Amino acid sequence: MARWSSPKDPALEAALRRNRRWIVNNQIKRLLLRFPSRTAPVRLLQSRFKTLDLLGRAANWLRKYPSCFDLFHGGAGGDGDGGEEACFGFTKRMAALVDAEEAAVAASEPAMADRLARVLMLARGRRLQVSKLAALRGPLGLPDDYLLRLLPARTDLFRLANPYPHRRNAAELELLRWVPSLAVSSVEAAAASAADSSAPRFTCSLPPSWAKSHAKMEEFNSTPYISPYSERWAAIGTDADAEKRAVAVVHELLSLTLWKKMSVLKLEHFRREFGLPEDTARMLHRHPCLFYVSNRYKIHTVVLREGYEGSELREKDPVVAAKDRLGELMQEGLHEYNQRRRSDNLEKKRRRGEIEIKEEEEEDDEEAARLDSAEKREERRKFYKVAKPTTSWPSSEHTVYHYGGGYNFTVLNFWAPFLVRSELVDADGPAHTGLWNLYLDEPAAVWAPHVPAFDYAVVSASSWFYRPSMLYEAGRLVGCHHCLLPNVTDLTLRYALRMATRAALRAVVSSDGGGVTAVLRTVSPSQYEGGEWNKDGNCVRTRPYRRGEKTLQGFELDFHTLQVEEFEAAKRAASGGGGRMMLMDTTEAMIRRADAHPSRYRGWTRRKEWMKEYFTISNDCVHWCVPGAIDAWNDMLSHIGAREGYDGLELREKDPEVVAKDRLGELMQMGLHEYNQRRHAENLEEKRRKEER
């Protein structure tokens, strides 16, 4: 059966990024470690170059990494002419890091033995073929000679046997005794260390907005947890507990790996030994709270979600940290080589007599091409860092993104689609989109108490007001929008949006903190053509509208007008207090970007029959997916923040140090002006003398 991958998670996809150069250099490192002197002839590497899937000369490759490998001549040449043969070895820095990695591996031998014993305890009969264990050697962090390192000192725990002497590669590694202290899974250990000492259960690592996945996980956790080390082996496909145990086995196996990930193909090699179902891939997809399946590089890889914080491992093994340092050194060497190569090319251009201006232009073009080249993406990623936040979810409607590391910057996102307190009273309603109670003078409790701690509060809402609603003020029903109830006045959605916007802006500018800057983002228009959102409306344009080609109309024109009116009213009301008001009018820019919506590509497109109940495809002409659309909002917000401290071209408040520097600048300007005046007078005098002569 064909496999598929999970919906893309950018952070975990970044964690699976594989640097091919690092893999090749790691194989070269392992080649050198086979020689006691840690040096080898270049011709030996050249003879194995094709096995590394490389072309060209091996010496050229080594020169690209001057911080890792040294090239030198020593020993008798192989051609019999008495010349010295080209050899290569580690640099001092590389040798030090290799030694550090070897020390980390040696120090981790007890942990390796425990991991190996746990894997054998997971297997049927507590034994595995050595040839199959080779597939787990990399993920478990076992060195090439792990049998020689671990077995001689642990003959009471492991035994190497060959039950079928007439077969090749039939040797098996057997666990001689059960170790109760190791038969504790990561789920059981987490439950034991919890403050409430609750029963072992799986935890969902998806955001709270994945409501269906959370509900499925709760249903899965409703039955007791089955330890992967349990001796209860259910019949695959017949026992209801079989999948429960299989999920626990995969979870535990991934927990034992250093990088919390493994190839699905390798995992399926152990179906019989670990009691996994025939279609293991489908089982992994049934539990997205626990596992993420990627098809990066056309290799299906399963990742343990709880092992990662963003794209970084939550806990790094010392061996992983040592390998990361080696990768950084290799990247540094490549950067040094590229810089030196670029300088040499510029020097050649100078020798050919090219003019300086052309040289600078070519230099800029070369630099731009270098940064945009796919081959140099890893290098650019190394030297241009992107701040990544620590994300937390105090509730399903409240997300916190904190940027540490010297930034000390926090972004809070609140899900309050009506801005004010709301209650869903009928999930169907007259328009089959639900019926809501809106309390138009009560700001939503999810965000209002947090306002005094804010520096900026961005208020934005419009689309949800299309839904039928009952409107309350001061706890009393004053009307509705499209409720179709007798004796209830239809005040329209314009009234609801106006009063909710008014209540939200008043709550921000009148907060106890007094120093909050309220930013009102205007309506972002939906752009359905050929019908409404639920009547085959779509957005299939491939280019933006030109200026004047599309104008705001209908409800959205009314929305924009009333938002601007409420902003001006709130600004006048706040003029005497400490609150500040700013308008971020994104409507004019967004009305042109009808090409930037996802349309029917908003969700899962390769649906199977069993997926239909989880994934519904509808044309989305409200949200934005093409780069550039939402980026404009960020640019506007940054510009607003930069402008806030200025009155015209002058700072509103000047620090004494700024005042002193301004005075120094004025003095310099006076001196320059005096010099120019004197120079001008001298030129006039000289011109007059020439005319007299």
KOLBAMAR-88999 format. One line per 5 residues: their letters; for each residue y, z, x of C-alpha. Coordinates in steps of 0.02 Angstrom, whole numbers, padded with zeros to 5 digits. Last residue first. Example, Ala and Ser with C-alpha at 12.3 -4.5 7.8 and 13.67 -1.06 7.14 Angstrom:
// residues 2
sa> -00053:00357:00684; -00225:00390:00615 $
END
This chain:
// residues 693
reekr> 04572:-00725:02180; 04647:-00645:02023; 04491:-00693:01923; 04377:-00611:02051; 04481:-00453:02046 $
rkeel> 04468:-00444:01856; 04278:-00463:01862; 04266:-00321:01989; 04370:-00208:01878; 04266:-00251:01725 $
neahr> 04104:-00215:01819; 04172:-00048:01880; 04221:00002:01702; 04044:-00040:01638; 03964:00063:01778 $
rqnye> 04074:00211:01735; 04030:00198:01550; 03844:00178:01590; 03847:00333:01703; 03936:00437:01569 $
hlgmq> 03808:00383:01438; 03663:00428:01554; 03739:00599:01587; 03767:00630:01402; 03587:00577:01365 $
mlegl> 03521:00696:01497; 03623:00838:01421; 03559:00795:01247; 03379:00797:01310; 03405:00969:01389 $
rdkav> 03477:01030:01224; 03326:00961:01131; 03210:01049:01254; 03297:01215:01220; 03286:01189:01032 $
vepdk> 03100:01146:01046; 03071:01308:01144; 03166:01405:01011; 03049:01333:00876; 03136:01219:00754 $
erlel> 03114:01226:00566; 03146:01076:00451; 03120:00953:00593; 03243:00808:00591; 03214:00624:00554 $
gdyge> 03233:00640:00365; 03193:00822:00333; 03031:00842:00428; 02886:00966:00422; 02803:00880:00275 $
ragih> 02802:00708:00352; 02646:00738:00459; 02550:00807:00310; 02601:00661:00200; 02551:00537:00336 $
slmdn> 02380:00619:00353; 02357:00613:00164; 02404:00429:00159; 02287:00387:00301; 02145:00481:00216 $
wadia> 02178:00387:00054; 02176:00221:00150; 02004:00267:00218; 01946:00272:00036; 01966:00084:00023 $
gpvcw> 01942:00031:00203; 01754:00033:00215; 01666:-00035:00058; 01582:00099:-00050; 01704:00152:-00186 $
hvcdn> 01672:00236:-00353; 01726:00173:-00524; 01643:00002:-00540; 01465:00069:-00540; 01343:-00045:-00631 $
sitfy> 01195:00057:-00688; 01027:00089:-00602; 00930:00242:-00658; 00820:00331:-00531; 00706:00480:-00569 $
ekmwe> 00612:00424:-00726; 00596:00248:-00659; 00516:00305:-00497; 00334:00303:-00558; 00345:00117:-00598 $
krrtw> 00409:00072:-00426; 00591:00044:-00388; 00657:-00054:-00240; 00840:-00044:-00288; 00880:00142:-00272 $
gryrs> 01061:00176:-00308; 01239:00110:-00307; 01187:-00071:-00284; 01223:-00115:-00465; 01412:-00117:-00435 $
phada> 01449:-00037:-00265; 01639:-00052:-00284; 01754:-00121:-00148; 01789:-00295:-00217; 01904:-00233:-00356 $
rrima> 02018:-00170:-00217; 02187:-00226:-00285; 02210:-00083:-00409; 02170:00038:-00268; 02331:00011:-00169 $
ettdm> 02445:00027:-00321; 02350:00180:-00385; 02351:00282:-00225; 02512:00376:-00263; 02499:00536:-00161 $
lmmrg> 02638:00641:-00236; 02697:00797:-00143; 02750:00968:-00208; 02797:01125:-00113; 02781:01305:-00172 $
gggsa> 02900:01439:-00109; 03003:01454:-00266; 03167:01381:-00330; 03111:01199:-00326; 02944:01242:-00408 $
arkaa> 03000:01203:-00586; 03081:01040:-00531; 02922:00990:-00438; 02815:01035:-00588; 02919:00921:-00699 $
efeev> 02914:00780:-00572; 02725:00796:-00556; 02703:00801:-00744; 02801:00639:-00761; 02705:00555:-00619 $
qlthf> 02539:00605:-00699; 02602:00546:-00870; 02643:00374:-00803; 02480:00354:-00706; 02375:00403:-00856 $
dlefg> 02472:00287:-00971; 02443:00142:-00852; 02260:00194:-00844; 02246:00197:-01033; 02301:00018:-01051 $
qltke> 02361:-00084:-00903; 02391:-00078:-00715; 02428:-00247:-00639; 02324:-00377:-00549; 02385:-00535:-00461 $
grryp> 02552:-00455:-00415; 02502:-00428:-00234; 02338:-00517:-00200; 02174:-00453:-00271; 02041:-00402:-00147 $
rtrvc> 01894:-00516:-00103; 01710:-00527:-00153; 01726:-00492:-00339; 01567:-00439:-00428; 01627:-00293:-00535 $
ngdkn> 01523:-00270:-00693; 01532:-00229:-00878; 01364:-00249:-00966; 01413:-00137:-01113; 01397:00040:-01044 $
wegge> 01537:00022:-00916; 01642:-00086:-01032; 01633:-00275:-01040; 01660:-00436:-00943; 01753:-00350:-00802 $
yqsps> 01745:-00168:-00752; 01879:-00108:-00631; 01900:00080:-00641; 02072:00137:-00586; 02102:00282:-00466 $
vtrlv> 02231:00389:-00554; 02362:00479:-00451; 02330:00604:-00314; 02438:00761:-00336; 02468:00858:-00176 $
atvgg> 02516:01042:-00195; 02577:01124:-00033; 02532:01308:-00037; 02648:01436:00040; 02675:01548:-00111 $
gdssv> 02515:01647:-00079; 02519:01724:-00253; 02497:01556:-00337; 02641:01482:-00438; 02634:01310:-00357 $
varla> 02445:01293:-00376; 02422:01365:-00551; 02570:01265:-00615; 02495:01105:-00546; 02327:01140:-00630 $
artam> 02402:01186:-00800; 02512:01030:-00803; 02368:00918:-00754; 02261:00993:-00894; 02404:00971:-01020 $
rlayr> 02433:00788:-00974; 02248:00744:-00964; 02211:00818:-01136; 02364:00736:-01216; 02317:00566:-01147 $
ltldt> 02138:00590:-01207; 02192:00574:-01386; 02266:00711:-01500; 02137:00677:-01636; 02179:00809:-01767 $
vnpll> 02030:00906:-01835; 02013:00912:-02026; 01854:00808:-02022; 01761:00786:-01857; 01754:00619:-01765 $
chhcg> 01765:00710:-01595; 01861:00566:-01518; 01983:00682:-01427; 02015:00849:-01508; 02144:00961:-01589 $
vlrga> 02230:01129:-01573; 02080:01246:-01572; 02142:01420:-01524; 02101:01518:-01365; 02281:01506:-01304 $
eylms> 02259:01317:-01307; 02097:01231:-01353; 02048:01047:-01358; 01877:00988:-01420; 01812:00844:-01314 $
pryfw> 01741:00669:-01319; 01724:00595:-01144; 01864:00482:-01079; 01937:00636:-00993; 01802:00621:-00860 $
ssasv> 01891:00477:-00773; 02058:00564:-00739; 02059:00697:-00603; 02145:00734:-00438; 02231:00888:-00367 $
vaydf> 02242:00906:-00177; 02281:01085:-00124; 02356:01111:00048; 02379:01271:00149; 02253:01364:00044 $
apvhp> 02217:01552:00037; 02318:01579:-00122; 02218:01438:-00208; 02045:01519:-00201; 02054:01606:-00371 $
awvaa> 02092:01438:-00458; 01943:01339:-00389; 01782:01383:-00484; 01878:01476:-00620; 01943:01313:-00694 $
pedly> 02127:01324:-00739; 02155:01398:-00914; 02292:01317:-01018; 02192:01165:-01076; 02035:01256:-01128 $
lnwlg> 01921:01105:-01146; 01764:01115:-01255; 01652:00967:-01218; 01547:00842:-01317; 01420:00737:-01221 $
thapg> 01412:00555:-01168; 01317:00489:-01320; 01483:00438:-01399; 01478:00563:-01544; 01400:00699:-01438 $
dadvl> 01237:00695:-01341; 01233:00851:-01230; 01328:00951:-01361; 01430:01107:-01318; 01468:01070:-01135 $
esrvl> 01598:01199:-01085; 01759:01172:-00989; 01888:01279:-00899; 02026:01170:-00827; 02030:01037:-00690 $
fpawf> 01928:00923:-00807; 01807:00861:-00672; 01799:01031:-00584; 01681:01006:-00436; 01768:01097:-00294 $
nlvtf> 01777:01037:-00114; 01838:01156:00021; 01892:01088:00190; 01908:01207:00337; 01993:01182:00505 $
nyggg> 01975:01301:00651; 01985:01151:00769; 01937:01240:00931; 01750:01216:00913; 01745:01251:00727 $
yhyvt> 01757:01126:00585; 01705:01208:00421; 01651:01106:00269; 01631:01214:00113; 01555:01151:-00050 $
hessp> 01584:01229:-00223; 01513:01167:-00387; 01327:01202:-00350; 01380:01370:-00278; 01426:01447:-00110 $
wsttp> 01366:01283:-00032; 01381:01276:00157; 01418:01139:00282; 01456:01162:00467; 01568:01017:00512 $
kavky> 01545:00878:00639; 01688:00829:00755; 01662:00657:00828; 01654:00642:01017; 01705:00489:01115 $
fkrre> 01624:00495:01287; 01439:00505:01240; 01451:00401:01082; 01534:00263:01182; 01389:00263:01304 $
erkea> 01261:00259:01164; 01352:00114:01084; 01353:00013:01245; 01216:-00113:01203; 01289:-00140:01030 $
sdlra> 01446:-00207:01111; 01606:-00156:01025; 01662:-00041:01165; 01625:-00168:01299; 01706:-00310:01204 $
aeedd> 01865:-00207:01185; 01864:-00166:01371; 01837:-00347:01419; 01977:-00404:01307; 02094:-00272:01379 $
eeeee> 02050:-00323:01557; 02070:-00506:01513; 02245:-00470:01451; 02285:-00365:01604; 02225:-00503:01720 $
kieie> 02325:-00633:01627; 02481:-00528:01653; 02441:-00496:01838; 02425:-00678:01887; 02259:-00744:01952 $
grrrk> 02253:-00773:02138; 02066:-00792:02161; 02071:-00631:02262; 02147:-00541:02114; 02007:-00602:02001 $
kelnd> 01877:-00539:02124; 01961:-00368:02124; 01953:-00363:01934; 01767:-00399:01938; 01739:-00261:02066 $
srrrq> 01835:-00137:01957; 01728:-00183:01806; 01568:-00159:01905; 01630:00012:01963; 01670:00065:01784 $
nyehl> 01503:00000:01721; 01407:00092:01858; 01497:00256:01823; 01461:00239:01636; 01277:00206:01672 $
geqml> 01268:00358:01785; 01347:00470:01652; 01221:00410:01525; 01078:00451:01643; 01151:00623:01673 $
eglrd> 01168:00654:01486; 00986:00603:01458; 00927:00724:01593; 01026:00863:01509; 00943:00822:01343 $
kaavv> 00771:00833:01426; 00811:01010:01486; 00871:01062:01311; 00711:00993:01234; 00605:01091:01360 $
pdker> 00703:01250:01322; 00661:01227:01136; 00812:01194:01029; 00837:01286:00865; 00938:01214:00721 $
lesge> 00912:01037:00787; 01067:00930:00773; 01102:00785:00654; 01170:00893:00513; 01086:01061:00537 $
ygerl> 00906:01010:00564; 00735:01096:00553; 00754:01122:00365; 00739:00935:00336; 00571:00913:00422 $
vvthi> 00575:00731:00474; 00446:00596:00435; 00452:00435:00534; 00409:00260:00475; 00438:00142:00620 $
kyrns> 00536:-00017:00582; 00669:00038:00711; 00727:00163:00579; 00610:00171:00429; 00652:00350:00383 $
vyflc> 00558:00479:00281; 00645:00646:00248; 00533:00793:00203; 00557:00962:00120; 00672:00935:-00029 $
phrhl> 00614:00754:-00036; 00440:00810:-00095; 00360:00665:-00190; 00408:00552:-00047; 00293:00645:00073 $
mratd> 00148:00627:-00049; 00179:00439:-00057; 00167:00429:00132; 00004:00527:00136; -00087:00397:00034 $
eplgf> -00268:00448:00063; -00228:00632:00045; -00224:00752:00194; -00369:00868:00237; -00313:00906:00415 $
errfh> -00459:00826:00510; -00491:00688:00382; -00311:00633:00366; -00275:00650:00553; -00232:00468:00591 $
elklv> -00112:00477:00443; 00005:00589:00543; 00011:00462:00683; 00062:00327:00559; 00192:00441:00481 $
smkkw> 00273:00458:00653; 00328:00636:00685; 00480:00748:00666; 00531:00929:00698; 00590:00885:00875 $
ltlsl> 00483:01015:00966; 00334:01000:00849; 00258:01159:00776; 00368:01154:00620; 00309:00975:00589 $
lehvv> 00128:01036:00586; 00174:01180:00471; 00259:01068:00344; 00118:00941:00353; -00011:01079:00323 $
avark> 00090:01159:00182; 00107:00991:00095; -00082:00966:00109; -00115:01142:00041; -00011:01113:-00115 $
eadad> -00082:00938:-00130; -00259:01006:-00138; -00215:01148:-00256; -00242:01041:-00412; -00417:01000:-00351 $
tgiaa> -00488:00826:-00375; -00385:00709:-00263; -00442:00789:-00102; -00575:00922:-00131; -00496:01089:-00090 $
wresy> -00524:01173:00078; -00501:01360:00058; -00513:01427:00237; -00327:01458:00234; -00228:01414:00390 $
psiyp> -00116:01296:00290; -00073:01447:00182; -00073:01415:-00004; 00088:01466:-00095; 00061:01527:-00273 $
tsnfe> 00104:01409:-00417; 00283:01401:-00482; 00340:01333:-00313; 00304:01153:-00366; 00404:01180:-00526 $
emkah> 00549:01250:-00425; 00534:01101:-00308; 00540:00980:-00454; 00696:01067:-00522; 00780:01057:-00351 $
skaws> 00739:00871:-00342; 00811:00843:-00515; 00971:00938:-00474; 01013:00848:-00313; 01192:00914:-00328 $
pplsc> 01134:01079:-00252; 01125:00996:-00080; 00949:00964:-00012; 00857:01088:00099; 00741:01151:-00039 $
tfrpa> 00644:01307:00010; 00455:01323:00003; 00381:01488:-00054; 00305:01645:00024; 00321:01797:-00090 $
ssdaa> 00481:01897:-00075; 00512:02030:00057; 00689:02060:-00014; 00771:02061:00158; 00679:01906:00219 $
saaaa> 00578:01922:00380; 00411:01916:00291; 00463:01765:00187; 00518:01670:00343; 00353:01710:00430 $
evssv> 00254:01651:00278; 00348:01486:00275; 00328:01465:00464; 00140:01488:00445; 00046:01641:00503 $
alspv> -00127:01611:00577; -00063:01647:00754; -00086:01836:00743; -00258:01811:00665; -00325:01716:00818 $
wrlle> -00492:01636:00771; -00610:01609:00916; -00682:01465:01017; -00554:01331:00976; -00632:01163:01020 $
leaan> -00564:01014:01116; -00675:00863:01092; -00737:00728:01212; -00792:00567:01123; -00692:00448:01233 $
rrhpy> -00847:00342:01265; -01005:00376:01168; -01177:00415:01239; -01128:00595:01274; -01095:00630:01089 $
pnalr> -01056:00816:01072; -00938:00809:01222; -00860:00979:01251; -00696:01054:01311; -00682:01237:01263 $
fldtr> -00528:01337:01220; -00496:01523:01188; -00605:01622:01309; -00584:01486:01441; -00397:01517:01439 $
apllr> -00341:01509:01623; -00436:01347:01659; -00384:01269:01491; -00194:01267:01495; -00133:01172:01648 $
llydd> -00281:01054:01674; -00286:01010:01490; -00096:00992:01484; -00097:00861:01623; 00015:00735:01534 $
plglp> 00134:00872:01478; 00129:00945:01302; 00293:00943:01203; 00208:00953:01032; 00283:00787:00977 $
grlaa> 00230:00702:01141; 00051:00768:01149; 00014:00737:00964; -00051:00559:00986; -00150:00616:01140 $
lksvq> -00238:00739:01026; -00332:00591:00954; -00413:00549:01121; -00451:00733:01148; -00549:00736:00985 $
lrrgr> -00506:00886:00878; -00593:01052:00842; -00566:01202:00729; -00703:01141:00608; -00572:01055:00500 $
almlv> -00405:01062:00586; -00264:01186:00553; -00336:01311:00677; -00340:01172:00808; -00153:01143:00781 $
ralrd> -00121:01330:00793; -00217:01340:00958; -00114:01197:01031; 00048:01280:00977; -00008:01446:01053 $
amape> -00058:01361:01216; 00110:01272:01223; 00201:01439:01195; 00104:01515:01341; 00144:01361:01448 $
saava> 00331:01366:01409; 00382:01438:01577; 00293:01294:01665; 00379:01165:01553; 00549:01246:01582 $
aeead> 00517:01249:01770; 00468:01064:01767; 00627:01026:01671; 00731:01123:01797; 00644:01031:01939 $
vlaam> 00686:00865:01855; 00866:00925:01834; 00878:00969:02019; 00799:00804:02070; 00924:00710:01962 $
rktfg> 01069:00800:02043; 01000:00771:02218; 00968:00587:02182; 00789:00540:02142; 00692:00406:02235 $
fcaee> 00691:00223:02280; 00614:00112:02412; 00656:-00054:02495; 00536:-00092:02637; 00588:-00093:02819 $
ggdgd> 00553:-00246:02922; 00404:-00263:03039; 00362:-00439:02982; 00200:-00388:02898; 00256:-00426:02722 $
ggagg> 00230:-00249:02658; 00375:-00179:02752; 00350:-00027:02861; 00433:00133:02806; 00610:00160:02745 $
hfldf> 00751:00069:02657; 00857:00156:02526; 00898:00154:02341; 00941:00321:02259; 00910:00353:02074 $
cspyk> 00992:00464:01943; 01180:00468:01973; 01177:00288:02032; 01102:00229:01867; 01143:00044:01853 $
rlwna> 01082:00020:02032; 00905:00059:01973; 00907:-00088:01852; 00968:-00207:01986; 00829:-00149:02102 $
argll> 00698:-00185:01968; 00748:-00367:01961; 00752:-00464:01798; 00660:-00433:01635; 00608:-00274:01546 $
dltkf> 00471:-00232:01421; 00418:-00079:01523; 00250:-00165:01551; 00350:-00312:01617; 00429:-00205:01752 $
rsqll> 00263:-00140:01818; 00256:-00253:01971; 00442:-00225:01999; 00415:-00037:02000; 00287:-00057:02138 $
rvpat> 00403:-00180:02229; 00537:-00045:02230; 00426:00061:02340; 00405:00242:02286; 00485:00411:02320 $
rspfr> 00446:00581:02244; 00365:00634:02409; 00208:00693:02318; 00201:00529:02219; 00151:00541:02035 $
lllrk> 00324:00613:01996; 00400:00444:02036; 00307:00359:01893; 00357:00497:01772; 00539:00467:01817 $
iqnnv> 00518:00280:01790; 00446:00318:01617; 00596:00429:01580; 00710:00290:01638; 00631:00169:01513 $
iwrrn> 00645:00294:01369; 00826:00335:01412; 00870:00151:01414; 00793:00129:01241; 00906:00263:01169 $
rrlaa> 00829:00314:01003; 00934:00369:00855; 00824:00479:00747; 00954:00618:00739; 01082:00489:00683 $
elapd> 00968:00443:00537; 00959:00629:00497; 01149:00639:00483; 01166:00475:00389; 01038:00522:00255 $
kpssw> 00978:00358:00181; 00877:00366:00021; 00698:00393:00079; 00593:00254:00156; 00463:00136:00085 $
ram> 00281:00105:00121; 00174:-00042:00066; 00000:00000:00000 $
END
